[in-house]
């Protein structure tokens, strides 16, 4: 009998849990074909990358998550180059891998379904695991460091600014009170604190009460908005004339950065007057796609 290893299970999980959002729309804007070169700046489980390769394109698949990189390297596709790295360094990484001028660049922002489903990564309040949230294990700060050691004022600011959480101050106060008795070490520890704040204030919400707090912590731990702001100006240096930049975002803070960049960058022509969202059918098949917004632009 063939022995199943932990790595085999990890690869199967990646396939099972990875669902590319707005795949057809993204590919439609990028127009891949044989002889063209593309950068998938957030390759994840390789959904978009695989579709680009199927059409004969050459692809640089970039991701900061070592598990995603390990999975992608197993594919050994002829036109695929896989590189671990943060897309905030996209220009340097592309140059080092022979992608000096490309026909298109894709960013699929946010957390992959695979990461959310992995309890040990600590991204989701629906899975009981360590309060981690790091996309790269080399990062020094985990979510637990923030909730257990940041003062109330800073916690309030994080939840209010990066989570757009209306009960930010009450949640910050509850966290500070709780950690005096016991540190918050798991996702469920934090989820319970936030849930209790909502219950005591009798506030009803369509989203789970912990959604925005977890989003805010993930953004801060991984410097997501800062990395995006650093990456976007580099894309115009890599794109050929008429090359396409396609970005899928999942919350208003990301979308605002992309919208502003497209508006202010004189080297780009916006192709989407309004962001494109998923169809009703896609939302039914993949509920996590409901907040996705796609914007596309072309290099002049």
ZIZIWO-V71097 format. One record per pair of residues at least 24 apart in sequence whose ideal C-beta (glycine too) atoms are under 6 Angstrom apart, sorted by the first residue. I is the first residue (numbers start at 1). J is the second residue. If there is no record, write none. Layout:
# ZIZIWO-V71097
I_J ; I_J
This chain:
# ZIZIWO-V71097
11_71 ; 14_45 ; 14_71 ; 14_114 ; 17_113 ; 17_114 ; 17_117 ; 18_45 ; 18_47 ; 18_113 ; 18_114 ; 19_113 ; 19_286 ; 20_47 ; 20_48 ; 21_248 ; 21_289 ; 21_292 ; 22_248 ; 22_278 ; 22_292 ; 22_294 ; 25_276 ; 25_294 ; 26_246 ; 27_51 ; 29_244 ; 29_246 ; 29_296 ; 30_104 ; 30_244 ; 30_246 ; 32_57 ; 36_103 ; 37_99 ; 37_102 ; 37_103 ; 38_102 ; 38_104 ; 39_102 ; 39_105 ; 40_106 ; 41_87 ; 41_90 ; 41_107 ; 42_107 ; 42_108 ; 43_72 ; 44_68 ; 44_112 ; 45_114 ; 46_72 ; 48_106 ; 53_77 ; 53_79 ; 60_97 ; 60_99 ; 64_135 ; 64_136 ; 65_135 ; 87_231 ; 88_227 ; 88_230 ; 88_231 ; 90_231 ; 90_234 ; 91_234 ; 91_237 ; 94_238 ; 101_240 ; 102_238 ; 103_240 ; 103_243 ; 104_243 ; 104_244 ; 105_235 ; 105_245 ; 106_246 ; 107_247 ; 108_248 ; 109_249 ; 109_254 ; 110_250 ; 122_187 ; 125_187 ; 125_191 ; 125_210 ; 125_214 ; 128_186 ; 128_188 ; 129_187 ; 131_186 ; 131_187 ; 133_217 ; 133_218 ; 133_221 ; 134_221 ; 135_222 ; 141_221 ; 143_217 ; 143_221 ; 147_175 ; 147_184 ; 148_179 ; 148_183 ; 148_184 ; 152_176 ; 158_216 ; 158_220 ; 159_213 ; 159_216 ; 162_216 ; 162_219 ; 162_220 ; 163_212 ; 163_213 ; 163_215 ; 163_216 ; 165_212 ; 167_197 ; 170_197 ; 171_197 ; 228_257 ; 229_257 ; 232_261 ; 236_267 ; 239_299 ; 241_299 ; 243_299 ; 244_298 ; 245_297 ; 246_296 ; 247_295 ; 248_292 ; 248_294 ; 249_293 ; 250_291 ; 250_292 ; 255_293 ; 258_295 ; 262_297 ; 267_300 ; 268_297 ; 269_298 ; 269_300 ; 270_297 ; 271_296 ; 271_297 ; 271_298 ; 272_296
